[in-house]
Amino acid sequence: MAAHHAVVVDDGRRNLGEHWTDDAVDYAAKLFQETNAEDRVVLEGLARSLASSSYAPGPLASAAFEGPIHDFHRYLGGRLGPALSKNAD
C-alpha cells in the first residue's frame, strides 16, 4: 500500500495522492507558498483600499461589463455542478 503525501500550506493540508514523488511534493509546496505570498501582497493592498474613507461600494464596472461576467459564472456553475456531483459519489 502506497503512502499518500500531504503538504501543509498555511491554512491546512493538501492531499496530493500516492503517485507524487518527494521531489514533486517539495516543488508543489514551494509553488503553493510562493503563489500565496504573491496573493497576500495584492489582497493586503485591496483590504487597505476597502478600509479607506474614500472607498465607495458599488459595481466594479458598468453593467455592460458586469453582466457578461455574471453570465459566464452562471454558465460555468451550470457546467461544473453536474460534473462535480458525479465525482462526489
Backbone bond lengths (Angstrom), bond angles and torsions (degrees), N, CA, C in turn:
res aa  C-N    CA-C-N  psi(-1)  N-CA   C-N-CA  omega(-1)  CA-C   N-CA-C  phi
1 M - - - 1.457 - - 1.524 108.84 -
2 A 1.309 116.87 125.52 1.464 121.90 -177.91 1.527 110.78 -79.94
3 A 1.306 115.57 147.08 1.467 120.58 178.68 1.520 109.39 -81.99
4 H 1.308 115.72 145.10 1.462 120.43 174.83 1.514 108.85 -90.64
5 H 1.316 116.00 135.92 1.457 120.76 175.49 1.518 108.92 -89.17
6 A 1.293 115.90 143.18 1.455 120.74 173.67 1.514 107.36 -135.08
7 V 1.303 115.90 146.37 1.455 121.86 179.82 1.514 108.16 -120.36
8 V 1.323 117.27 131.29 1.453 120.45 176.36 1.520 107.36 -92.65
9 V 1.322 116.40 120.98 1.462 122.11 -179.97 1.513 107.66 -128.61
10 D 1.311 117.11 101.70 1.461 126.47 177.52 1.526 115.08 45.59
11 D 1.316 119.39 -69.59 1.455 121.54 -169.17 1.524 113.84 -98.01
12 G 1.301 119.75 4.64 1.459 119.14 179.51 1.507 113.02 158.38
13 R 1.320 114.70 -171.74 1.462 120.46 -176.99 1.526 110.82 -96.09
14 R 1.298 115.75 145.26 1.455 122.35 174.42 1.524 107.30 -118.29
15 N 1.307 118.72 116.05 1.452 121.94 179.60 1.520 108.84 -84.58
16 L 1.302 117.00 120.34 1.457 121.64 -176.95 1.524 112.78 -100.55
17 G 1.311 117.98 -2.85 1.457 120.37 176.98 1.514 112.86 87.19
18 E 1.317 115.13 175.94 1.461 120.68 -172.97 1.522 114.03 -84.81
19 H 1.329 118.02 -15.93 1.463 120.14 -175.03 1.528 113.47 -85.28
20 W 1.309 118.38 -1.32 1.457 121.44 -179.01 1.526 110.67 -84.58
21 T 1.332 116.24 133.06 1.467 121.09 174.81 1.522 108.76 -79.67
22 D 1.321 116.68 164.33 1.465 120.57 178.13 1.529 110.78 -60.19
23 D 1.339 117.18 -39.17 1.472 120.53 178.49 1.532 110.92 -63.46
24 A 1.335 116.88 -40.96 1.464 120.88 179.61 1.524 110.40 -66.31
25 V 1.334 116.75 -39.35 1.472 120.65 177.75 1.530 109.71 -63.34
26 D 1.328 116.92 -45.38 1.466 120.67 179.32 1.526 111.03 -61.19
27 Y 1.334 116.72 -42.91 1.464 121.01 178.91 1.525 110.64 -63.39
28 A 1.327 116.84 -45.07 1.466 120.83 -179.68 1.520 110.68 -62.72
29 A 1.333 117.16 -43.55 1.461 120.64 179.65 1.525 110.70 -61.01
30 K 1.322 116.48 -43.22 1.474 120.58 179.15 1.534 110.22 -64.37
31 L 1.332 116.90 -43.13 1.457 120.97 179.65 1.534 110.89 -63.41
32 F 1.351 116.94 -43.82 1.468 120.40 177.99 1.523 110.54 -59.71
33 Q 1.330 116.67 -45.18 1.459 120.53 -178.03 1.524 111.56 -65.42
34 E 1.325 117.71 -41.07 1.465 121.06 177.98 1.526 111.09 -64.93
35 T 1.333 116.35 -43.38 1.465 120.73 179.71 1.518 110.53 -64.17
36 N 1.325 117.20 -45.07 1.463 120.42 178.62 1.519 111.64 -62.46
37 A 1.343 116.91 -37.01 1.466 120.63 178.43 1.534 110.69 -64.85
38 E 1.334 117.07 -41.74 1.465 121.00 177.83 1.529 110.08 -64.27
39 D 1.327 116.11 -45.52 1.467 120.37 -179.97 1.520 110.90 -62.50
40 R 1.321 116.69 -38.85 1.469 120.58 -177.82 1.527 110.92 -60.10
41 V 1.322 117.22 -43.24 1.464 120.79 179.58 1.530 110.43 -59.27
42 V 1.322 116.53 -46.00 1.464 121.41 -179.18 1.526 110.68 -66.34
43 L 1.322 116.97 -45.97 1.462 120.75 -176.81 1.526 112.61 -69.21
44 E 1.330 117.35 -32.97 1.472 119.11 175.51 1.522 110.47 -65.94
45 G 1.336 116.81 -38.31 1.467 120.30 176.06 1.516 111.28 -64.71
46 L 1.329 116.22 -41.01 1.459 120.75 177.49 1.523 110.65 -63.16
47 A 1.316 117.49 -42.46 1.469 121.28 179.29 1.526 110.60 -62.43
48 R 1.334 117.32 -41.09 1.475 119.95 177.60 1.527 110.32 -63.28
49 S 1.315 116.60 -41.35 1.465 120.35 179.84 1.525 111.49 -64.40
50 L 1.338 116.78 -42.33 1.463 120.27 179.79 1.520 111.93 -66.64
51 A 1.331 117.04 -26.55 1.466 121.14 178.75 1.526 111.78 -83.67
52 S 1.312 117.73 -7.34 1.464 122.45 -177.60 1.528 111.02 -67.88
53 S 1.328 115.57 146.60 1.469 119.79 178.21 1.530 111.44 -69.58
54 S 1.323 117.82 -15.98 1.463 120.20 179.68 1.528 112.54 -91.50
55 Y 1.330 118.00 -0.91 1.466 121.05 178.65 1.520 109.89 -74.23
56 A 1.327 115.74 131.55 1.467 121.53 175.81 1.526 108.01 -121.14
57 P 1.350 118.54 117.76 1.463 119.82 179.69 1.524 111.48 -61.74
58 G 1.293 115.03 151.25 1.460 119.69 178.13 1.510 110.42 160.78
59 P 1.316 116.46 -175.54 1.468 120.15 179.55 1.526 110.69 -62.08
60 L 1.317 114.71 151.78 1.463 119.11 178.13 1.528 111.65 -76.41
61 A 1.302 115.75 -25.54 1.462 120.89 -178.23 1.525 108.22 -150.72
62 S 1.320 116.03 178.06 1.460 119.93 177.94 1.526 110.04 -67.51
63 A 1.324 116.92 162.76 1.473 121.97 -178.94 1.533 111.23 -57.84
64 A 1.332 116.61 -30.27 1.468 120.11 -179.93 1.532 110.95 -62.80
65 F 1.337 117.29 -28.35 1.463 120.97 178.94 1.529 112.01 -95.70
66 E 1.338 116.90 -40.07 1.467 120.29 -177.27 1.533 111.78 -67.17
67 G 1.319 117.90 -36.96 1.460 120.86 -178.91 1.513 112.74 -58.90
68 P 1.336 119.28 -51.82 1.461 119.78 179.36 1.531 112.98 -61.01
69 I 1.329 118.25 -33.84 1.460 120.68 178.04 1.524 109.50 -65.76
70 H 1.329 116.92 -43.96 1.464 121.14 178.11 1.534 110.14 -63.68
71 D 1.323 116.23 -42.71 1.464 120.21 178.23 1.532 111.23 -59.47
72 F 1.338 116.06 -42.73 1.470 120.09 179.54 1.525 110.70 -63.69
73 H 1.333 117.47 -43.33 1.467 120.16 179.52 1.525 111.32 -63.83
74 R 1.326 117.50 -39.00 1.466 120.45 176.80 1.527 110.46 -64.36
75 Y 1.334 116.40 -44.32 1.465 120.97 178.23 1.529 110.59 -59.93
76 L 1.325 116.10 -49.38 1.454 121.04 -178.30 1.528 110.98 -61.45
77 G 1.333 117.20 -43.30 1.465 120.94 177.80 1.515 111.63 -61.94
78 G 1.326 116.44 -39.70 1.465 120.27 178.37 1.512 112.55 -65.94
79 R 1.327 116.21 -35.56 1.469 120.14 -179.55 1.529 111.50 -78.86
80 L 1.323 117.53 -40.33 1.460 121.05 -176.70 1.523 112.20 -80.03
81 G 1.324 118.35 -31.68 1.446 121.14 -177.57 1.511 113.69 -52.38
82 P 1.339 118.60 -54.73 1.471 120.02 179.26 1.533 112.27 -62.42
83 A 1.316 117.67 -38.33 1.466 120.43 -179.78 1.512 110.47 -66.01
84 L 1.310 117.76 -41.34 1.456 120.87 -179.95 1.531 110.43 -69.05
85 S 1.309 117.09 -35.68 1.466 120.26 177.87 1.528 111.44 -63.81
86 K 1.334 116.75 -38.97 1.471 121.01 178.68 1.524 110.37 -64.01
87 N 1.349 116.51 -39.97 1.459 120.20 -177.93 1.517 112.09 -73.32
88 A 1.321 118.59 -19.69 1.462 121.63 -178.33 1.530 111.48 -77.50
89 D 1.320 116.81 -18.93 1.484 119.67 -177.70 1.491 113.48 -68.43
